[in-house]
């Protein structure tokens, strides 16, 4: 391992502990030296974390951590496939403004990076439409912190027209773009469990995940993430050994979760059946589990404690209004790692957020004051 790679490893390990959302996402990128890039700093293609050795040696560890977060930000925000037929240089600049605003909320970046308070909390598309033309002239990548040439590996090459851009995007559905949506969901869950997912990232994650990522994938990953709480150092986590990182591995095959199903009149029978089917699929993935299942409208109408080989209910009762208060108060008395609630979010919420993570699988456009919301696409 080169001196530069050791420095990158050190930065990424620090991110895992201090900024776990970015740190976990950074671990998906394979570190690789690349001499030919402009500017000669760092870059990513969604698979690799490229670096120029001179830049690594000349950059402080604090700023290097910020630059790695910058690279992670581009792929987490799906900037490469979102370009479509937009002008490349203008898009590159807009993306750097957007990602630097995000990164500077938690990290330090080298002096002179593209940043303007006028673009705070704005999308790359919004910034793109408002960039002055004078800022978008000159050489490719001029003014950006990192090289964006590697983004062509996502299927968007130099000078592509609108139709090519669309076909490139279509090729990526279910592949690299889909993988990064799933990784964002996983990283958010892990950071949330550590109490280190800031509010601005909660909002960001909702925007990234909806509506294109399969809700079942998100739900499964979140439940698994919350359930994995037992760590051991021997044997280490094999996933990262090849990078020279000996991180704790996860033990245990058991989950204990709460599930609430809104039985009010606005939830269709098909949606209830789909949810129960997916819940069974998740439970079947574990040797041992306990699921505390509540069927509720304004009050709890049915409750079950489910273990392996127990049948799921095939009928529900209720069909009144909606309140989450009684169900979540009852759940607070149970030994659960998380609570999943399927609902339209049109009901009464407890005054205080529960101590356990709540995952809302929602139909419609209702909002929750806390917890992670997964939108169930129309028709399941």
C-alpha positions as CSV (number, residue, x, y, z in Angstrom):
1,X,0.0,0.0,0.0
2,X,1.4,3.4,-1.0
3,X,1.8,6.3,1.3
4,X,-1.1,8.1,-0.5
5,X,-3.3,5.0,-0.1
6,X,-2.6,4.8,3.6
7,X,-3.6,8.5,4.0
8,X,-6.8,7.8,2.1
9,X,-7.5,4.8,4.3
10,X,-7.0,6.9,7.4
11,X,-9.4,9.6,6.2
12,X,-12.1,7.0,5.3
13,X,-11.8,5.3,8.7
14,X,-12.2,8.7,10.4
15,X,-15.3,9.3,8.3
16,X,-16.8,6.0,9.4
17,X,-16.8,7.1,13.0
18,X,-17.4,10.8,12.7
19,X,-19.5,11.1,9.5
20,X,-20.9,7.5,9.0
21,X,-23.2,8.4,6.2
22,X,-20.4,9.6,4.0
23,X,-17.9,7.1,5.5
24,X,-20.1,4.0,4.7
25,X,-20.6,5.2,1.1
26,X,-16.9,5.9,0.7
27,X,-16.2,2.2,1.5
28,X,-17.9,1.2,-1.7
29,X,-15.3,2.9,-3.9
30,X,-12.1,1.1,-4.7
31,X,-9.1,3.3,-4.3
32,X,-7.0,3.6,-7.5
33,X,-4.1,5.9,-8.5
34,X,-4.6,7.9,-11.7
35,X,-2.0,10.2,-13.1
36,X,-3.9,11.5,-16.1
37,X,-6.9,13.6,-14.9
38,X,-7.8,17.2,-15.0
39,X,-7.7,18.8,-12.6
40,X,-5.1,16.5,-11.0
41,X,-6.9,16.0,-7.7
42,X,-9.5,13.2,-7.3
43,X,-12.3,11.6,-9.2
44,X,-14.9,8.8,-9.2
45,X,-16.8,6.8,-11.7
46,X,-19.1,5.3,-9.2
47,X,-16.9,2.3,-8.8
48,X,-13.5,3.7,-8.0
49,X,-12.0,6.5,-6.0
50,X,-9.3,7.9,-8.2
51,X,-6.5,10.0,-6.8
52,X,-3.4,11.9,-8.1
53,X,-0.5,11.1,-5.7
54,X,0.8,14.7,-5.6
55,X,-2.6,16.0,-4.6
56,X,-2.8,13.5,-1.7
57,X,0.6,14.4,-0.4
58,X,0.0,18.1,-0.6
59,X,-3.5,18.1,1.1
60,X,-4.1,18.0,4.8
61,X,-5.9,15.0,6.3
62,X,-8.8,17.3,7.2
63,X,-9.2,18.7,3.7
64,X,-8.7,15.2,2.2
65,X,-11.6,13.9,4.2
66,X,-13.7,16.7,2.7
67,X,-12.6,16.0,-0.8
68,X,-13.5,12.3,-0.4
69,X,-16.9,13.4,0.9
70,X,-17.1,15.6,-2.3
71,X,-16.6,12.5,-4.5
72,X,-19.1,10.5,-2.4
73,X,-21.6,13.4,-2.7
74,X,-21.5,13.3,-6.5
75,X,-22.4,9.6,-6.7
76,X,-24.9,9.8,-3.8
77,X,-26.7,12.6,-5.5
78,X,-26.5,10.7,-8.8
79,X,-25.0,13.6,-10.6
80,X,-23.6,11.5,-13.6
81,X,-26.9,10.0,-14.8
82,X,-28.8,13.2,-14.1
83,X,-26.9,15.1,-16.7
84,X,-29.0,13.9,-19.7
85,X,-28.5,16.3,-22.6
86,X,-27.2,19.2,-20.6
87,X,-24.0,21.0,-21.6
88,X,-21.1,19.2,-19.9
89,X,-19.1,22.1,-18.6
90,X,-22.1,24.0,-17.2
91,X,-23.4,20.7,-15.6
92,X,-20.0,20.0,-14.1
93,X,-19.9,23.5,-12.5
94,X,-23.5,23.3,-11.3
95,X,-22.8,19.9,-9.7
96,X,-19.8,21.2,-7.8
97,X,-21.7,24.1,-6.4
98,X,-24.4,21.7,-5.2
99,X,-22.1,19.1,-3.7
100,X,-19.8,21.7,-2.1
101,X,-22.7,23.3,-0.3
102,X,-23.6,19.8,1.1
103,X,-20.1,18.9,2.1
104,X,-19.2,22.2,3.8
105,X,-22.0,21.6,6.3
106,X,-19.8,18.9,7.9
107,X,-16.3,19.1,6.3
108,X,-13.5,21.4,5.3
109,X,-12.6,21.8,1.7
110,X,-9.5,23.3,0.0
111,X,-9.6,27.1,-0.6
112,X,-11.1,28.3,-3.8
113,X,-13.7,25.6,-4.4
114,X,-17.0,26.6,-6.1
115,X,-19.4,27.8,-3.4
116,X,-22.1,30.5,-3.2
117,X,-24.7,31.1,-0.5
118,X,-27.1,31.9,-3.4
119,X,-27.0,28.2,-4.3
120,X,-27.4,26.9,-0.8
121,X,-29.7,23.8,-0.6
122,X,-30.4,23.9,-4.3
123,X,-30.2,21.1,-6.8
124,X,-27.7,20.9,-9.6
125,X,-30.6,21.3,-12.1
126,X,-31.7,24.5,-10.4
127,X,-28.2,25.9,-10.3
128,X,-27.6,24.9,-14.0
129,X,-30.4,27.1,-15.2
130,X,-29.1,30.1,-13.3
131,X,-25.4,30.0,-13.9
132,X,-24.0,33.1,-15.7
133,X,-22.6,32.2,-19.1
134,X,-19.3,33.8,-18.3
135,X,-18.7,31.2,-15.6
136,X,-19.2,28.3,-18.0
137,X,-16.6,29.1,-20.7
138,X,-13.0,27.9,-21.0
139,X,-11.5,24.4,-20.6
140,X,-13.4,21.3,-19.6
141,X,-13.8,21.1,-15.9
142,X,-12.4,24.6,-15.3
143,X,-13.1,25.7,-11.7
144,X,-14.3,22.3,-10.5
145,X,-12.5,20.7,-7.5
146,X,-12.3,17.3,-9.2
147,X,-12.2,15.6,-12.5
148,X,-15.6,14.7,-14.0
149,X,-14.4,13.0,-17.1
150,X,-14.8,9.6,-15.4
151,X,-18.6,10.2,-15.3
152,X,-18.7,8.9,-18.9
153,X,-18.5,5.4,-17.5
154,X,-22.1,5.9,-16.3
155,X,-23.1,5.9,-20.0
156,X,-23.0,9.6,-20.7
157,X,-20.1,10.3,-23.1
158,X,-18.7,13.6,-24.5
159,X,-21.1,15.3,-26.8
160,X,-24.0,12.9,-26.4
161,X,-27.3,14.1,-27.8
162,X,-30.6,13.9,-25.9
163,X,-31.6,10.5,-27.2
164,X,-28.2,9.0,-26.3
165,X,-28.5,10.5,-22.9
166,X,-31.9,9.0,-22.3
167,X,-30.7,5.6,-23.5
168,X,-27.7,5.8,-21.3
169,X,-30.0,6.5,-18.3
170,X,-32.3,3.6,-19.3
171,X,-29.3,1.2,-19.4
172,X,-28.4,2.1,-15.9
173,X,-31.9,1.5,-14.4
174,X,-31.4,-1.5,-12.1
175,X,-27.6,-1.4,-12.3
176,X,-25.1,1.3,-11.1
177,X,-27.7,4.0,-10.4
178,X,-29.9,1.5,-8.6
179,X,-27.0,0.2,-6.6
180,X,-26.2,3.7,-5.4
181,X,-29.8,4.3,-4.4
182,X,-29.7,1.2,-2.3
183,X,-26.3,2.1,-0.8
184,X,-27.7,5.6,0.2
185,X,-30.6,3.9,2.0
186,X,-28.2,1.5,3.8
187,X,-25.8,4.3,4.8
188,X,-28.6,6.5,6.1
189,X,-29.9,3.7,8.3
190,X,-26.5,3.0,9.7
191,X,-25.9,6.7,10.4
192,X,-29.3,7.1,12.0
193,X,-28.7,4.1,14.3
194,X,-25.5,5.9,15.5
195,X,-27.5,9.1,16.0
196,X,-25.3,10.8,13.4
197,X,-27.6,11.6,10.5
198,X,-28.2,15.4,10.4
199,X,-31.5,16.8,9.4
200,X,-30.2,18.1,6.1
201,X,-29.2,14.6,5.1
202,X,-32.5,13.1,6.1
203,X,-34.1,15.5,3.6
204,X,-31.5,14.7,1.0
205,X,-32.0,10.9,1.4
206,X,-35.7,11.2,0.9
207,X,-35.1,13.0,-2.3
208,X,-32.6,10.5,-3.6
209,X,-34.7,7.4,-2.8
210,X,-38.0,8.6,-4.1
211,X,-39.6,7.5,-6.2
212,X,-37.3,5.2,-8.2
213,X,-35.9,2.8,-5.7
214,X,-38.0,-0.3,-5.0
215,X,-39.6,0.2,-1.6
216,X,-39.1,-3.4,-0.7
217,X,-35.4,-3.1,-1.1
218,X,-35.3,0.0,1.1
219,X,-37.4,-1.6,3.7
220,X,-35.4,-4.8,3.9
221,X,-32.1,-2.9,4.1
222,X,-33.4,-0.6,6.9
223,X,-34.7,-3.5,9.0
224,X,-31.5,-5.4,8.6
225,X,-29.4,-2.4,9.4
226,X,-31.3,-1.7,12.6
227,X,-31.2,-5.3,13.6
228,X,-27.4,-5.7,13.2
229,X,-26.2,-4.5,16.6
230,X,-23.8,-7.2,17.8
231,X,-20.2,-6.7,16.8
232,X,-17.1,-8.8,17.1
233,X,-13.5,-8.3,16.0
234,X,-12.6,-11.9,15.4
235,X,-13.2,-12.8,12.7
236,X,-13.0,-9.3,11.2
237,X,-15.4,-8.0,8.5
238,X,-14.1,-9.7,5.4
239,X,-15.6,-7.1,3.1
240,X,-12.9,-4.6,3.8
241,X,-9.8,-6.8,4.6
242,X,-8.4,-6.4,1.1
243,X,-8.3,-2.6,1.7
244,X,-6.2,-3.2,4.8
245,X,-9.1,-2.3,7.1
246,X,-9.9,-4.6,10.0
247,X,-13.3,-3.6,11.1
248,X,-15.8,-5.3,13.4
249,X,-18.0,-8.0,11.9
250,X,-21.7,-8.5,12.7
251,X,-22.9,-11.6,14.5
252,X,-26.4,-12.9,15.2
253,X,-29.2,-14.1,13.0
254,X,-32.1,-12.8,15.0
255,X,-34.3,-9.7,14.6
256,X,-37.0,-8.3,16.9
257,X,-39.1,-5.6,15.3
258,X,-42.5,-4.0,15.6
259,X,-44.9,-3.7,12.7
260,X,-48.0,-1.6,12.5
261,X,-50.6,-1.9,9.7
262,X,-53.0,0.9,9.2
263,X,-56.4,-0.7,9.0
264,X,-58.3,2.5,8.2
265,X,-60.5,2.8,5.2
266,X,-57.9,4.5,3.1
267,X,-55.6,1.4,2.9
268,X,-56.6,-1.1,0.2
269,X,-56.7,-4.8,0.7
270,X,-54.1,-5.3,-2.0
271,X,-51.7,-3.0,-0.2
272,X,-52.2,-4.8,3.0
273,X,-51.5,-8.2,1.3
274,X,-48.4,-6.9,-0.4
275,X,-47.0,-5.6,2.9
276,X,-47.7,-8.9,4.7
277,X,-46.1,-10.9,1.9
278,X,-43.0,-8.7,2.0
279,X,-42.8,-9.0,5.8
280,X,-42.9,-12.8,5.5
281,X,-40.1,-12.6,3.0
282,X,-38.0,-10.6,5.4
283,X,-38.7,-12.9,8.3
284,X,-37.9,-16.0,6.2
285,X,-34.4,-14.5,5.8
286,X,-33.6,-15.1,9.4
287,X,-33.2,-18.2,11.5
288,X,-34.9,-16.6,14.5
289,X,-37.1,-13.6,14.7
290,X,-39.8,-12.0,16.8
291,X,-42.3,-9.7,15.1
292,X,-44.8,-7.8,17.2
293,X,-47.6,-7.1,14.7
294,X,-50.3,-4.5,15.4
295,X,-53.4,-3.9,13.2
296,X,-54.8,-0.5,14.1
297,X,-56.9,2.4,12.9
298,X,-57.7,4.9,15.7
299,X,-57.0,2.1,18.2
300,X,-55.3,-1.3,18.2
301,X,-57.7,-3.8,16.8
302,X,-55.5,-6.9,16.6
303,X,-52.1,-7.8,17.9
304,X,-49.8,-10.8,17.2
305,X,-46.4,-12.0,18.3
306,X,-44.9,-13.9,15.4
307,X,-42.0,-16.4,15.4
308,X,-40.7,-18.8,12.8
309,X,-43.4,-21.0,11.3
310,X,-46.2,-18.9,12.7
311,X,-48.8,-18.0,10.1
312,X,-49.4,-14.3,9.2
313,X,-53.0,-13.1,9.7
314,X,-55.1,-13.2,6.5
315,X,-57.8,-10.8,7.6
316,X,-57.7,-7.5,9.4
317,X,-60.3,-5.5,11.3
318,X,-60.7,-1.7,11.6
319,X,-61.6,0.6,8.7
320,X,-62.1,3.6,10.9
321,X,-59.8,6.7,11.1
322,X,-56.1,6.8,11.8
323,X,-54.0,7.3,14.9
324,X,-50.4,6.1,15.6
325,X,-50.4,7.1,19.2
326,X,-51.6,3.9,20.9
327,X,-49.6,1.6,18.7
328,X,-46.3,3.3,19.2
329,X,-46.9,3.7,22.9
330,X,-47.4,-0.1,23.1
331,X,-44.4,-0.7,21.0
332,X,-42.2,1.4,23.4
333,X,-42.7,-1.3,26.0
334,X,-41.3,-4.0,23.7
335,X,-37.7,-5.2,23.1
336,X,-37.6,-4.1,19.4
337,X,-34.8,-2.7,17.2
338,X,-37.1,-0.8,14.9
339,X,-40.8,-0.3,14.0
340,X,-42.3,-0.4,10.5
341,X,-45.6,1.3,10.0
342,X,-47.6,0.9,6.7
343,X,-50.1,3.8,6.4
344,X,-51.2,6.9,4.5
345,X,-49.7,9.1,7.2
346,X,-53.0,10.9,7.6
347,X,-53.5,10.5,11.4
348,X,-52.5,11.6,14.8
349,X,-48.8,11.3,15.8
350,X,-47.4,10.9,19.3
351,X,-46.1,14.2,20.7
352,X,-42.6,12.8,21.1
353,X,-40.6,10.7,18.7
354,X,-40.0,7.1,20.0
355,X,-36.6,6.0,21.1
356,X,-36.5,3.4,18.4
357,X,-36.2,4.0,14.6
358,X,-39.6,4.3,12.9
359,X,-39.8,3.4,9.2
360,X,-43.0,4.6,7.5
361,X,-44.1,2.7,4.4
362,X,-46.5,5.3,3.0
363,X,-49.2,5.5,0.4
364,X,-50.2,8.9,-0.8
365,X,-48.5,12.2,-0.1
366,X,-48.8,12.4,3.7
367,X,-45.8,13.6,5.7
368,X,-44.3,12.5,9.0
369,X,-42.7,14.8,11.6
370,X,-39.9,12.2,12.1
371,X,-38.7,8.8,11.0
372,X,-37.8,7.5,7.5
373,X,-40.6,7.7,5.0
374,X,-40.6,5.1,2.1
375,X,-43.2,6.0,-0.6
376,X,-45.1,2.9,-1.8
377,X,-45.6,3.4,-5.6
378,X,-49.2,3.4,-6.8
379,X,-50.3,-0.1,-7.5
380,X,-47.6,-1.6,-5.2
